[in-house]
Each structure stands twice: as C-alpha cells, then as structure tokens.
Amino acid sequence: MHGHNSQLPPLEEPCTACGGTGDAPPARPGEMQTSLNCATCKGHKVAPTAAGQQLLDFVQRRLGLSEKEAHRSMFG
Ligand SMILES: [Zn+2]
C-alpha cells in the first residue's frame, strides 16, 4: 500500500472489537445473541479511524445531509 494515496492517513483499520473477523463474539450462556455480525463494525471487519470518521463527516456535510439525517445514518 506504500506510495498509493500517501497524502491520506489510514481511513480504516481492522476492527478491534472483533479482531478484524467481522463476527460477533460467541454469546455467553443464558445470553441472547442478537446478531452474528460484530456490533461495532457490523461485520465489515474494519472500523473507521479518527481520520476516516472525519472523512465521513466531511462527505456527509458535502452531501448536504441535515444533522438529524447524519445522526440517523450513523446510529440507525
Ligand atoms: Zn468488528
């Protein structure tokens, strides 16, 4: 990955919650497993870094999303 887009810092990194597998941790005994995907990265295996999150914010702003819509797309 060297020499490609070197202007940009890393925008995403392996999800630390699932170790980059995208899988939810096994449910503990007596606990309902609501999803097979990691809750943090939604199974994408990677999570945005701080720089990536800034880029997401930038894109959302440039797309003219209202704060309410941006909030919903992030937490909905
Ligand atoms: Zn994850």
N, CA, C, O and the ligand as a Tripos MOL2 file, in Angstrom:
@<TRIPOS>MOLECULE
protein
  305   303    77     0     0
PROTEIN
NO_CHARGES

@<TRIPOS>ATOM
      1 N           0.8230   -1.2050    0.0000 N.3       1 MET1
      2 CA          0.0000    0.0000    0.0000 C.3       1 MET1
      3 C           0.8580    1.2560    0.0000 C.2       1 MET1
      4 O           0.3340    2.3690    0.0250 O.2       1 MET1
      5 N           2.1960    1.0770   -0.0290 N.am      2 HIS2
      6 CA          3.0470    2.2520    0.0080 C.3       2 HIS2
      7 C           3.0010    2.9770   -1.3310 C.2       2 HIS2
      8 O           2.9180    2.3590   -2.3930 O.2       2 HIS2
      9 N           3.0570    4.2920   -1.2530 N.am      3 GLY3
     10 CA          3.1200    5.0810   -2.4640 C.3       3 GLY3
     11 C           1.7760    5.3310   -3.1000 C.2       3 GLY3
     12 O           1.6900    6.0350   -4.1060 O.2       3 GLY3
     13 N           0.7230    4.7680   -2.5360 N.am      4 HIS4
     14 CA         -0.6110    4.9830   -3.0940 C.3       4 HIS4
     15 C          -1.4070    5.8450   -2.1350 C.2       4 HIS4
     16 O          -1.5890    5.5020   -0.9670 O.2       4 HIS4
     17 N          -1.8830    6.9830   -2.6540 N.am      5 ASN5
     18 CA         -2.6620    7.8900   -1.8190 C.3       5 ASN5
     19 C          -1.9250    8.2440   -0.5280 C.2       5 ASN5
     20 O          -2.5170    8.2870    0.5500 O.2       5 ASN5
     21 N          -0.6340    8.4950   -0.6600 N.am      6 SER6
     22 CA          0.1440    8.7330    0.5420 C.3       6 SER6
     23 C          -0.2160   10.0630    1.2060 C.2       6 SER6
     24 O           0.2400   10.3550    2.3110 O.2       6 SER6
     25 N          -1.0380   10.8660    0.5220 N.am      7 GLN7
     26 CA         -1.4830   12.1140    1.1350 C.3       7 GLN7
     27 C          -2.4540   11.8550    2.2780 C.2       7 GLN7
     28 O          -2.5840   12.6620    3.1980 O.2       7 GLN7
     29 N          -3.1130   10.7460    2.2040 N.am      8 LEU8
     30 CA         -4.1550   10.4710    3.1880 C.3       8 LEU8
     31 C          -3.6480    9.5440    4.2870 C.2       8 LEU8
     32 O          -2.9280    8.5810    4.0190 O.2       8 LEU8
     33 N          -4.0250    9.8380    5.5010 N.am      9 PRO9
     34 CA         -3.7200    8.8830    6.5720 C.3       9 PRO9
     35 C          -4.6360    7.6700    6.4330 C.2       9 PRO9
     36 O          -5.6040    7.7220    5.6740 O.2       9 PRO9
     37 N          -4.3620    6.6030    7.1310 N.am     10 PRO10
     38 CA         -5.2510    5.4410    7.0780 C.3      10 PRO10
     39 C          -6.6670    5.8420    7.4750 C.2      10 PRO10
     40 O          -6.8780    6.5130    8.4840 O.2      10 PRO10
     41 N          -7.6280    5.4190    6.6650 N.am     11 LEU11
     42 CA         -9.0110    5.8040    6.9120 C.3      11 LEU11
     43 C          -9.7830    4.7260    7.6620 C.2      11 LEU11
     44 O         -10.8160    4.9890    8.2770 O.2      11 LEU11
     45 N          -9.2680    3.5350    7.5970 N.am     12 GLU12
     46 CA         -9.9070    2.4730    8.3600 C.3      12 GLU12
     47 C          -8.8610    1.4890    8.8200 C.2      12 GLU12
     48 O          -7.7710    1.4040    8.2540 O.2      12 GLU12
     49 N          -9.2030    0.7510    9.8440 N.am     13 GLU13
     50 CA         -8.2670   -0.1950   10.4190 C.3      13 GLU13
     51 C          -9.0570   -1.4260   10.8350 C.2      13 GLU13
     52 O         -10.2710   -1.3510   11.0250 O.2      13 GLU13
     53 N          -8.3760   -2.5590   10.9770 N.am     14 PRO14
     54 CA         -9.1050   -3.7450   11.4160 C.3      14 PRO14
     55 C          -9.8510   -3.4600   12.7120 C.2      14 PRO14
     56 O          -9.3020   -2.8750   13.6460 O.2      14 PRO14
     57 N         -11.0880   -3.8760   12.7520 N.am     15 CYS15
     58 CA        -11.9170   -3.6150   13.9230 C.3      15 CYS15
     59 C         -11.2970   -4.2610   15.1570 C.2      15 CYS15
     60 O         -10.9680   -5.4470   15.1600 O.2      15 CYS15
     61 N         -11.1480   -3.4640   16.1910 N.am     16 THR16
     62 CA        -10.5220   -4.0050   17.3980 C.3      16 THR16
     63 C         -11.5060   -4.8070   18.2300 C.2      16 THR16
     64 O         -11.1050   -5.6460   19.0370 O.2      16 THR16
     65 N         -12.8100   -4.5470   18.0340 N.am     17 ALA17
     66 CA        -13.8080   -5.2410   18.8450 C.3      17 ALA17
     67 C         -13.8600   -6.7260   18.5000 C.2      17 ALA17
     68 O         -14.0560   -7.5650   19.3790 O.2      17 ALA17
     69 N         -13.6820   -7.0480   17.2180 N.am     18 CYS18
     70 CA        -13.7840   -8.4430   16.7890 C.3      18 CYS18
     71 C         -12.4460   -8.9570   16.2780 C.2      18 CYS18
     72 O         -12.3550  -10.0930   15.8140 O.2      18 CYS18
     73 N         -11.4090   -8.1320   16.3600 N.am     19 GLY19
     74 CA        -10.1060   -8.5660   15.8820 C.3      19 GLY19
     75 C         -10.0350   -8.6740   14.3690 C.2      19 GLY19
     76 O          -9.1650   -9.3560   13.8290 O.2      19 GLY19
     77 N         -10.9630   -7.9910   13.6790 N.am     20 GLY20
     78 CA        -10.9300   -7.9970   12.2220 C.3      20 GLY20
     79 C         -11.6240   -9.1910   11.5940 C.2      20 GLY20
     80 O         -11.4810   -9.4230   10.3940 O.2      20 GLY20
     81 N         -12.3720   -9.9550   12.3790 N.am     21 THR21
     82 CA        -13.0640  -11.1140   11.8090 C.3      21 THR21
     83 C         -14.4570  -10.7520   11.3080 C.2      21 THR21
     84 O         -14.9960  -11.4190   10.4250 O.2      21 THR21
     85 N         -15.0420   -9.6930   11.8750 N.am     22 GLY22
     86 CA        -16.4070   -9.3220   11.4960 C.3      22 GLY22
     87 C         -17.4780  -10.1240   12.2070 C.2      22 GLY22
     88 O         -18.6720   -9.8750   12.0400 O.2      22 GLY22
     89 N         -17.0420  -11.0840   12.9990 N.am     23 ASP23
     90 CA        -18.0050  -11.9410   13.6910 C.3      23 ASP23
     91 C         -18.2480  -11.4420   15.1100 C.2      23 ASP23
     92 O         -17.3400  -10.9470   15.7780 O.2      23 ASP23
     93 N         -19.4740  -11.5810   15.5430 N.am     24 ALA24
     94 CA        -19.7700  -11.2510   16.9260 C.3      24 ALA24
     95 C         -19.1200  -12.2920   17.8280 C.2      24 ALA24
     96 O         -18.9870  -13.4550   17.4470 O.2      24 ALA24
     97 N         -18.7200  -11.8750   19.0130 N.am     25 PRO25
     98 CA        -18.1880  -12.8690   19.9510 C.3      25 PRO25
     99 C         -19.2940  -13.8520   20.3180 C.2      25 PRO25
    100 O         -20.4700  -13.4900   20.3210 O.2      25 PRO25
    101 N         -18.9300  -15.0720   20.6230 N.am     26 PRO26
    102 CA        -19.9550  -16.0610   20.9770 C.3      26 PRO26
    103 C         -20.7830  -15.5800   22.1600 C.2      26 PRO26
    104 O         -20.2600  -14.9950   23.1090 O.2      26 PRO26
    105 N         -22.0700  -15.8350   22.0850 N.am     27 ALA27
    106 CA        -22.9390  -15.4310   23.1800 C.3      27 ALA27
    107 C         -22.5610  -16.2000   24.4390 C.2      27 ALA27
    108 O         -22.2160  -17.3810   24.3980 O.2      27 ALA27
    109 N         -22.6390  -15.4920   25.5530 N.am     28 ARG28
    110 CA        -22.3740  -16.1800   26.8100 C.3      28 ARG28
    111 C         -23.5970  -16.9990   27.2080 C.2      28 ARG28
    112 O         -24.7110  -16.7060   26.7730 O.2      28 ARG28
    113 N         -23.3980  -18.0050   28.0160 N.am     29 PRO29
    114 CA        -24.5360  -18.8430   28.4230 C.3      29 PRO29
    115 C         -25.6500  -17.9950   29.0310 C.2      29 PRO29
    116 O         -25.4040  -17.1420   29.8840 O.2      29 PRO29
    117 N         -26.8550  -18.2420   28.5870 N.am     30 GLY30
    118 CA        -28.0030  -17.5130   29.1240 C.3      30 GLY30
    119 C         -28.2020  -16.1520   28.4990 C.2      30 GLY30
    120 O         -29.0610  -15.3830   28.9300 O.2      30 GLY30
    121 N         -27.3950  -15.8440   27.4630 N.am     31 GLU31
    122 CA        -27.4880  -14.5350   26.8400 C.3      31 GLU31
    123 C         -27.9420  -14.7120   25.3930 C.2      31 GLU31
    124 O         -27.4440  -15.5750   24.6710 O.2      31 GLU31
    125 N         -28.8850  -13.8880   24.9900 N.am     32 MET32
    126 CA        -29.3460  -13.9580   23.6060 C.3      32 MET32
    127 C         -28.2970  -13.3710   22.6650 C.2      32 MET32
    128 O         -27.7370  -12.3080   22.9320 O.2      32 MET32
    129 N         -28.0430  -14.0580   21.5850 N.am     33 GLN33
    130 CA        -27.1590  -13.4860   20.5610 C.3      33 GLN33
    131 C         -28.0510  -12.8120   19.5180 C.2      33 GLN33
    132 O         -28.7900  -13.4800   18.7940 O.2      33 GLN33
    133 N         -27.9740  -11.5130   19.4520 N.am     34 THR34
    134 CA        -28.8880  -10.7710   18.5890 C.3      34 THR34
    135 C         -28.4130  -10.7250   17.1500 C.2      34 THR34
    136 O         -29.2220  -10.5610   16.2370 O.2      34 THR34
    137 N         -27.1110  -10.8690   16.9320 N.am     35 SER35
    138 CA        -26.5860  -10.7830   15.5810 C.3      35 SER35
    139 C         -25.3220  -11.6110   15.4750 C.2      35 SER35
    140 O         -24.5660  -11.7410   16.4380 O.2      35 SER35
    141 N         -25.1000  -12.1680   14.3000 N.am     36 LEU36
    142 CA        -23.8640  -12.9060   14.0840 C.3      36 LEU36
    143 C         -22.7360  -11.9760   13.6670 C.2      36 LEU36
    144 O         -21.5680  -12.3650   13.6300 O.2      36 LEU36
    145 N         -23.1120  -10.7280   13.3500 N.am     37 ASN37
    146 CA        -22.0900   -9.7700   12.9480 C.3      37 ASN37
    147 C         -21.6120   -8.9700   14.1480 C.2      37 ASN37
    148 O         -22.3650   -8.6960   15.0820 O.2      37 ASN37
    149 N         -20.3600   -8.6110   14.0960 N.am     38 CYS38
    150 CA        -19.8010   -7.7570   15.1360 C.3      38 CYS38
    151 C         -20.6270   -6.4840   15.2530 C.2      38 CYS38
    152 O         -20.9350   -5.8410   14.2500 O.2      38 CYS38
    153 N         -20.9850   -6.1240   16.4860 N.am     39 ALA39
    154 CA        -21.8410   -4.9560   16.6890 C.3      39 ALA39
    155 C         -21.0980   -3.6560   16.3840 C.2      39 ALA39
    156 O         -21.7140   -2.6450   16.0480 O.2      39 ALA39
    157 N         -19.7850   -3.6890   16.5020 N.am     40 THR40
    158 CA        -19.0200   -2.4580   16.3140 C.3      40 THR40
    159 C         -18.8230   -2.1330   14.8420 C.2      40 THR40
    160 O         -19.0100   -0.9900   14.4260 O.2      40 THR40
    161 N         -18.4470   -3.1290   14.0580 N.am     41 CYS41
    162 CA        -18.1610   -2.8640   12.6460 C.3      41 CYS41
    163 C         -19.2640   -3.3970   11.7350 C.2      41 CYS41
    164 O         -19.1690   -3.2930   10.5120 O.2      41 CYS41
    165 N         -20.3210   -3.9730   12.3370 N.am     42 LYS42
    166 CA        -21.4550   -4.5040   11.5730 C.3      42 LYS42
    167 C         -21.0130   -5.5660   10.5760 C.2      42 LYS42
    168 O         -21.6270   -5.7380    9.5230 O.2      42 LYS42
    169 N         -19.9480   -6.2730   10.9170 N.am     43 GLY43
    170 CA        -19.4840   -7.3490   10.0520 C.3      43 GLY43
    171 C         -18.5820   -6.8920    8.9260 C.2      43 GLY43
    172 O         -18.1900   -7.6970    8.0810 O.2      43 GLY43
    173 N         -18.2440   -5.5980    8.9010 N.am     44 HIS44
    174 CA        -17.3820   -5.0900    7.8290 C.3      44 HIS44
    175 C         -15.9080   -5.3940    8.0730 C.2      44 HIS44
    176 O         -15.0710   -5.2290    7.1860 O.2      44 HIS44
    177 N         -15.6080   -5.8380    9.2820 N.am     45 LYS45
    178 CA        -14.2480   -6.2600    9.6580 C.3      45 LYS45
    179 C         -13.2920   -5.0860    9.8610 C.2      45 LYS45
    180 O         -12.2360   -5.2410   10.4740 O.2      45 LYS45
    181 N         -13.6570   -3.9340    9.3570 N.am     46 VAL46
    182 CA        -12.8190   -2.7610    9.5700 C.3      46 VAL46
    183 C         -13.6680   -1.6590   10.1770 C.2      46 VAL46
    184 O         -14.8830   -1.6110    9.9830 O.2      46 VAL46
    185 N         -13.0190   -0.7890   10.9040 N.am     47 ALA47
    186 CA        -13.7030    0.3390   11.5000 C.3      47 ALA47
    187 C         -12.9700    1.6110   11.0880 C.2      47 ALA47
    188 O         -11.7480    1.5970   10.9410 O.2      47 ALA47
    189 N         -13.6970    2.7070   10.9010 N.am     48 PRO48
    190 CA        -13.0120    3.9320   10.5040 C.3      48 PRO48
    191 C         -12.0870    4.4280   11.6020 C.2      48 PRO48
    192 O         -12.4240    4.3910   12.7860 O.2      48 PRO48
    193 N         -10.9250    4.8890   11.1920 N.am     49 THR49
    194 CA        -10.0390    5.5560   12.1300 C.3      49 THR49
    195 C         -10.5890    6.9560   12.3910 C.2      49 THR49
    196 O         -11.6050    7.3510   11.8190 O.2      49 THR49
    197 N          -9.9090    7.6990   13.2580 N.am     50 ALA50
    198 CA        -10.3370    9.0790   13.5090 C.3      50 ALA50
    199 C         -10.3370    9.8600   12.2010 C.2      50 ALA50
    200 O         -11.2350   10.6650   11.9520 O.2      50 ALA50
    201 N          -9.3210    9.6200   11.3630 N.am     51 ALA51
    202 CA         -9.2580   10.3110   10.0720 C.3      51 ALA51
    203 C         -10.4090    9.8680    9.1760 C.2      51 ALA51
    204 O         -11.0030   10.6800    8.4670 O.2      51 ALA51
    205 N         -10.7170    8.5820    9.2140 N.am     52 GLY52
    206 CA        -11.8260    8.0760    8.4140 C.3      52 GLY52
    207 C         -13.1520    8.6630    8.8600 C.2      52 GLY52
    208 O         -14.0150    8.9810    8.0430 O.2      52 GLY52
    209 N         -13.2990    8.7990   10.1590 N.am     53 GLN53
    210 CA        -14.5350    9.3740   10.6750 C.3      53 GLN53
    211 C         -14.6580   10.8290   10.2440 C.2      53 GLN53
    212 O         -15.7510   11.2990    9.9270 O.2      53 GLN53
    213 N         -13.5260   11.5430   10.2320 N.am     54 GLN54
    214 CA        -13.5450   12.9260    9.7640 C.3      54 GLN54
    215 C         -13.9480   12.9860    8.2980 C.2      54 GLN54
    216 O         -14.6780   13.8850    7.8800 O.2      54 GLN54
    217 N         -13.4670   12.0190    7.5210 N.am     55 LEU55
    218 CA        -13.8240   11.9900    6.1110 C.3      55 LEU55
    219 C         -15.3150   11.7140    5.9500 C.2      55 LEU55
    220 O         -15.9800   12.3220    5.1110 O.2      55 LEU55
    221 N         -15.8310   10.7980    6.7530 N.am     56 LEU56
    222 CA        -17.2710   10.5150    6.7050 C.3      56 LEU56
    223 C         -18.0680   11.7730    7.0340 C.2      56 LEU56
    224 O         -19.0560   12.0950    6.3730 O.2      56 LEU56
    225 N         -17.6170   12.4740    8.0680 N.am     57 ASP57
    226 CA        -18.3070   13.7110    8.4420 C.3      57 ASP57
    227 C         -18.2600   14.7150    7.3020 C.2      57 ASP57
    228 O         -19.2390   15.4010    7.0080 O.2      57 ASP57
    229 N         -17.0830   14.7820    6.6610 N.am     58 PHE58
    230 CA        -16.9020   15.7000    5.5450 C.3      58 PHE58
    231 C         -17.8590   15.3510    4.4090 C.2      58 PHE58
    232 O         -18.5400   16.2220    3.8670 O.2      58 PHE58
    233 N         -17.8990   14.0810    4.0600 N.am     59 VAL59
    234 CA        -18.7590   13.6570    2.9530 C.3      59 VAL59
    235 C         -20.2200   13.9440    3.2780 C.2      59 VAL59
    236 O         -20.9680   14.4430    2.4370 O.2      59 VAL59
    237 N         -20.6100   13.6260    4.4890 N.am     60 GLN60
    238 CA        -21.9990   13.8650    4.8740 C.3      60 GLN60
    239 C         -22.3340   15.3490    4.8050 C.2      60 GLN60
    240 O         -23.4250   15.7360    4.3880 O.2      60 GLN60
    241 N         -21.3880   16.1630    5.2160 N.am     61 ARG61
    242 CA        -21.6250   17.6090    5.1670 C.3      61 ARG61
    243 C         -21.7370   18.0700    3.7180 C.2      61 ARG61
    244 O         -22.6070   18.8670    3.3690 O.2      61 ARG61
    245 N         -20.8290   17.5460    2.8750 N.am     62 ARG62
    246 CA        -20.8320   17.9620    1.4720 C.3      62 ARG62
    247 C         -22.0720   17.4680    0.7340 C.2      62 ARG62
    248 O         -22.5210   18.0930   -0.2270 O.2      62 ARG62
    249 N         -22.6130   16.3620    1.1800 N.am     63 LEU63
    250 CA        -23.8220   15.8430    0.5630 C.3      63 LEU63
    251 C         -25.0520   16.5800    1.0430 C.2      63 LEU63
    252 O         -26.1580   16.3520    0.5530 O.2      63 LEU63
    253 N         -24.8540   17.4660    2.0070 N.am     64 GLY64
    254 CA        -25.9540   18.3000    2.4490 C.3      64 GLY64
    255 C         -26.9300   17.6030    3.3800 C.2      64 GLY64
    256 O         -28.0850   18.0100    3.5070 O.2      64 GLY64
    257 N         -26.4580   16.5570    4.0230 N.am     65 LEU65
    258 CA        -27.3370   15.9050    4.9770 C.3      65 LEU65
    259 C         -27.5690   16.8140    6.1760 C.2      65 LEU65
    260 O         -26.6510   17.4730    6.6640 O.2      65 LEU65
    261 N         -28.7790   16.8340    6.6270 N.am     66 SER66
    262 CA        -29.0320   17.5660    7.8530 C.3      66 SER66
    263 C         -28.4130   16.8080    9.0170 C.2      66 SER66
    264 O         -28.1200   15.6170    8.9100 O.2      66 SER66
    265 N         -28.2200   17.4960   10.1100 N.am     67 GLU67
    266 CA        -27.6280   16.8190   11.2600 C.3      67 GLU67
    267 C         -28.4820   15.6460   11.7040 C.2      67 GLU67
    268 O         -27.9720   14.6070   12.1260 O.2      67 GLU67
    269 N         -29.7740   15.8290   11.6040 N.am     68 LYS68
    270 CA        -30.6700   14.7550   12.0220 C.3      68 LYS68
    271 C         -30.4840   13.5230   11.1350 C.2      68 LYS68
    272 O         -30.4250   12.3950   11.6260 O.2      68 LYS68
    273 N         -30.3930   13.7510    9.8400 N.am     69 GLU69
    274 CA        -30.2070   12.6230    8.9320 C.3      69 GLU69
    275 C         -28.8540   11.9660    9.1320 C.2      69 GLU69
    276 O         -28.7440   10.7400    9.1050 O.2      69 GLU69
    277 N         -27.8270   12.7750    9.3310 N.am     70 ALA70
    278 CA        -26.4960   12.2270    9.5390 C.3      70 ALA70
    279 C         -26.4780   11.3730   10.8050 C.2      70 ALA70
    280 O         -25.8800   10.2970   10.8440 O.2      70 ALA70
    281 N         -27.1390   11.8740   11.8210 N.am     71 HIS71
    282 CA        -27.1800   11.1450   13.0810 C.3      71 HIS71
    283 C         -27.8870    9.8150   12.8770 C.2      71 HIS71
    284 O         -27.4640    8.7850   13.4010 O.2      71 HIS71
    285 N         -28.9770    9.8510   12.1030 N.am     72 ARG72
    286 CA        -29.7480    8.6310   11.9040 C.3      72 ARG72
    287 C         -28.9400    7.6000   11.1050 C.2      72 ARG72
    288 O         -28.9870    6.4050   11.3950 O.2      72 ARG72
    289 N         -28.1940    8.0780   10.0910 N.am     73 SER73
    290 CA        -27.4460    7.1260    9.2710 C.3      73 SER73
    291 C         -26.2760    6.5470   10.0550 C.2      73 SER73
    292 O         -25.8110    5.4470    9.7570 O.2      73 SER73
    293 N         -25.8000    7.2790   11.0510 N.am     74 MET74
    294 CA        -24.6830    6.7690   11.8240 C.3      74 MET74
    295 C         -25.1390    5.8240   12.9280 C.2      74 MET74
    296 O         -24.4600    4.8490   13.2500 O.2      74 MET74
    297 N         -26.2910    6.1270   13.4960 N.am     75 PHE75
    298 CA        -26.7050    5.3530   14.6790 C.3      75 PHE75
    299 C         -27.9700    4.5480   14.4140 C.2      75 PHE75
    300 O         -28.4080    3.7850   15.2750 O.2      75 PHE75
    301 N         -28.5600    4.7070   13.2330 N.am     76 GLY76
    302 CA        -29.7800    3.9700   12.9530 C.3      76 GLY76
    303 C         -29.4290    2.5660   12.6460 C.2      76 GLY76
    304 O         -30.3130    1.7540   12.3760 O.2      76 GLY76
    305 ZN        -15.8510   -5.7390   14.4410 Zn       77 ZN77
@<TRIPOS>BOND
     1     1     2 1
     2     2     3 1
     3     3     4 2
     4     3     5 am
     5     5     6 1
     6     6     7 1
     7     7     8 2
     8     7     9 am
     9     9    10 1
    10    10    11 1
    11    11    12 2
    12    11    13 am
    13    13    14 1
    14    14    15 1
    15    15    16 2
    16    15    17 am
    17    17    18 1
    18    18    19 1
    19    19    20 2
    20    19    21 am
    21    21    22 1
    22    22    23 1
    23    23    24 2
    24    23    25 am
    25    25    26 1
    26    26    27 1
    27    27    28 2
    28    27    29 am
    29    29    30 1
    30    30    31 1
    31    31    32 2
    32    31    33 am
    33    33    34 1
    34    34    35 1
    35    35    36 2
    36    35    37 am
    37    37    38 1
    38    38    39 1
    39    39    40 2
    40    39    41 am
    41    41    42 1
    42    42    43 1
    43    43    44 2
    44    43    45 am
    45    45    46 1
    46    46    47 1
    47    47    48 2
    48    47    49 am
    49    49    50 1
    50    50    51 1
    51    51    52 2
    52    51    53 am
    53    53    54 1
    54    54    55 1
    55    55    56 2
    56    55    57 am
    57    57    58 1
    58    58    59 1
    59    59    60 2
    60    59    61 am
    61    61    62 1
    62    62    63 1
    63    63    64 2
    64    63    65 am
    65    65    66 1
    66    66    67 1
    67    67    68 2
    68    67    69 am
    69    69    70 1
    70    70    71 1
    71    71    72 2
    72    71    73 am
    73    73    74 1
    74    74    75 1
    75    75    76 2
    76    75    77 am
    77    77    78 1
    78    78    79 1
    79    79    80 2
    80    79    81 am
    81    81    82 1
    82    82    83 1
    83    83    84 2
    84    83    85 am
    85    85    86 1
    86    86    87 1
    87    87    88 2
    88    87    89 am
    89    89    90 1
    90    90    91 1
    91    91    92 2
    92    91    93 am
    93    93    94 1
    94    94    95 1
    95    95    96 2
    96    95    97 am
    97    97    98 1
    98    98    99 1
    99    99   100 2
   100    99   101 am
   101   101   102 1
   102   102   103 1
   103   103   104 2
   104   103   105 am
   105   105   106 1
   106   106   107 1
   107   107   108 2
   108   107   109 am
   109   109   110 1
   110   110   111 1
   111   111   112 2
   112   111   113 am
   113   113   114 1
   114   114   115 1
   115   115   116 2
   116   115   117 am
   117   117   118 1
   118   118   119 1
   119   119   120 2
   120   119   121 am
   121   121   122 1
   122   122   123 1
   123   123   124 2
   124   123   125 am
   125   125   126 1
   126   126   127 1
   127   127   128 2
   128   127   129 am
   129   129   130 1
   130   130   131 1
   131   131   132 2
   132   131   133 am
   133   133   134 1
   134   134   135 1
   135   135   136 2
   136   135   137 am
   137   137   138 1
   138   138   139 1
   139   139   140 2
   140   139   141 am
   141   141   142 1
   142   142   143 1
   143   143   144 2
   144   143   145 am
   145   145   146 1
   146   146   147 1
   147   147   148 2
   148   147   149 am
   149   149   150 1
   150   150   151 1
   151   151   152 2
   152   151   153 am
   153   153   154 1
   154   154   155 1
   155   155   156 2
   156   155   157 am
   157   157   158 1
   158   158   159 1
   159   159   160 2
   160   159   161 am
   161   161   162 1
   162   162   163 1
   163   163   164 2
   164   163   165 am
   165   165   166 1
   166   166   167 1
   167   167   168 2
   168   167   169 am
   169   169   170 1
   170   170   171 1
   171   171   172 2
   172   171   173 am
   173   173   174 1
   174   174   175 1
   175   175   176 2
   176   175   177 am
   177   177   178 1
   178   178   179 1
   179   179   180 2
   180   179   181 am
   181   181   182 1
   182   182   183 1
   183   183   184 2
   184   183   185 am
   185   185   186 1
   186   186   187 1
   187   187   188 2
   188   187   189 am
   189   189   190 1
   190   190   191 1
   191   191   192 2
   192   191   193 am
   193   193   194 1
   194   194   195 1
   195   195   196 2
   196   195   197 am
   197   197   198 1
   198   198   199 1
   199   199   200 2
   200   199   201 am
   201   201   202 1
   202   202   203 1
   203   203   204 2
   204   203   205 am
   205   205   206 1
   206   206   207 1
   207   207   208 2
   208   207   209 am
   209   209   210 1
   210   210   211 1
   211   211   212 2
   212   211   213 am
   213   213   214 1
   214   214   215 1
   215   215   216 2
   216   215   217 am
   217   217   218 1
   218   218   219 1
   219   219   220 2
   220   219   221 am
   221   221   222 1
   222   222   223 1
   223   223   224 2
   224   223   225 am
   225   225   226 1
   226   226   227 1
   227   227   228 2
   228   227   229 am
   229   229   230 1
   230   230   231 1
   231   231   232 2
   232   231   233 am
   233   233   234 1
   234   234   235 1
   235   235   236 2
   236   235   237 am
   237   237   238 1
   238   238   239 1
   239   239   240 2
   240   239   241 am
   241   241   242 1
   242   242   243 1
   243   243   244 2
   244   243   245 am
   245   245   246 1
   246   246   247 1
   247   247   248 2
   248   247   249 am
   249   249   250 1
   250   250   251 1
   251   251   252 2
   252   251   253 am
   253   253   254 1
   254   254   255 1
   255   255   256 2
   256   255   257 am
   257   257   258 1
   258   258   259 1
   259   259   260 2
   260   259   261 am
   261   261   262 1
   262   262   263 1
   263   263   264 2
   264   263   265 am
   265   265   266 1
   266   266   267 1
   267   267   268 2
   268   267   269 am
   269   269   270 1
   270   270   271 1
   271   271   272 2
   272   271   273 am
   273   273   274 1
   274   274   275 1
   275   275   276 2
   276   275   277 am
   277   277   278 1
   278   278   279 1
   279   279   280 2
   280   279   281 am
   281   281   282 1
   282   282   283 1
   283   283   284 2
   284   283   285 am
   285   285   286 1
   286   286   287 1
   287   287   288 2
   288   287   289 am
   289   289   290 1
   290   290   291 1
   291   291   292 2
   292   291   293 am
   293   293   294 1
   294   294   295 1
   295   295   296 2
   296   295   297 am
   297   297   298 1
   298   298   299 1
   299   299   300 2
   300   299   301 am
   301   301   302 1
   302   302   303 1
   303   303   304 2
@<TRIPOS>SUBSTRUCTURE
     1 MET1         2 RESIDUE 1 A MET
     2 HIS2         6 RESIDUE 1 A HIS
     3 GLY3        10 RESIDUE 1 A GLY
     4 HIS4        14 RESIDUE 1 A HIS
     5 ASN5        18 RESIDUE 1 A ASN
     6 SER6        22 RESIDUE 1 A SER
     7 GLN7        26 RESIDUE 1 A GLN
     8 LEU8        30 RESIDUE 1 A LEU
     9 PRO9        34 RESIDUE 1 A PRO
    10 PRO10       38 RESIDUE 1 A PRO
    11 LEU11       42 RESIDUE 1 A LEU
    12 GLU12       46 RESIDUE 1 A GLU
    13 GLU13       50 RESIDUE 1 A GLU
    14 PRO14       54 RESIDUE 1 A PRO
    15 CYS15       58 RESIDUE 1 A CYS
    16 THR16       62 RESIDUE 1 A THR
    17 ALA17       66 RESIDUE 1 A ALA
    18 CYS18       70 RESIDUE 1 A CYS
    19 GLY19       74 RESIDUE 1 A GLY
    20 GLY20       78 RESIDUE 1 A GLY
    21 THR21       82 RESIDUE 1 A THR
    22 GLY22       86 RESIDUE 1 A GLY
    23 ASP23       90 RESIDUE 1 A ASP
    24 ALA24       94 RESIDUE 1 A ALA
    25 PRO25       98 RESIDUE 1 A PRO
    26 PRO26      102 RESIDUE 1 A PRO
    27 ALA27      106 RESIDUE 1 A ALA
    28 ARG28      110 RESIDUE 1 A ARG
    29 PRO29      114 RESIDUE 1 A PRO
    30 GLY30      118 RESIDUE 1 A GLY
    31 GLU31      122 RESIDUE 1 A GLU
    32 MET32      126 RESIDUE 1 A MET
    33 GLN33      130 RESIDUE 1 A GLN
    34 THR34      134 RESIDUE 1 A THR
    35 SER35      138 RESIDUE 1 A SER
    36 LEU36      142 RESIDUE 1 A LEU
    37 ASN37      146 RESIDUE 1 A ASN
    38 CYS38      150 RESIDUE 1 A CYS
    39 ALA39      154 RESIDUE 1 A ALA
    40 THR40      158 RESIDUE 1 A THR
    41 CYS41      162 RESIDUE 1 A CYS
    42 LYS42      166 RESIDUE 1 A LYS
    43 GLY43      170 RESIDUE 1 A GLY
    44 HIS44      174 RESIDUE 1 A HIS
    45 LYS45      178 RESIDUE 1 A LYS
    46 VAL46      182 RESIDUE 1 A VAL
    47 ALA47      186 RESIDUE 1 A ALA
    48 PRO48      190 RESIDUE 1 A PRO
    49 THR49      194 RESIDUE 1 A THR
    50 ALA50      198 RESIDUE 1 A ALA
    51 ALA51      202 RESIDUE 1 A ALA
    52 GLY52      206 RESIDUE 1 A GLY
    53 GLN53      210 RESIDUE 1 A GLN
    54 GLN54      214 RESIDUE 1 A GLN
    55 LEU55      218 RESIDUE 1 A LEU
    56 LEU56      222 RESIDUE 1 A LEU
    57 ASP57      226 RESIDUE 1 A ASP
    58 PHE58      230 RESIDUE 1 A PHE
    59 VAL59      234 RESIDUE 1 A VAL
    60 GLN60      238 RESIDUE 1 A GLN
    61 ARG61      242 RESIDUE 1 A ARG
    62 ARG62      246 RESIDUE 1 A ARG
    63 LEU63      250 RESIDUE 1 A LEU
    64 GLY64      254 RESIDUE 1 A GLY
    65 LEU65      258 RESIDUE 1 A LEU
    66 SER66      262 RESIDUE 1 A SER
    67 GLU67      266 RESIDUE 1 A GLU
    68 LYS68      270 RESIDUE 1 A LYS
    69 GLU69      274 RESIDUE 1 A GLU
    70 ALA70      278 RESIDUE 1 A ALA
    71 HIS71      282 RESIDUE 1 A HIS
    72 ARG72      286 RESIDUE 1 A ARG
    73 SER73      290 RESIDUE 1 A SER
    74 MET74      294 RESIDUE 1 A MET
    75 PHE75      298 RESIDUE 1 A PHE
    76 GLY76      302 RESIDUE 1 A GLY
    77 ZN77       305 GROUP 0 **** ****
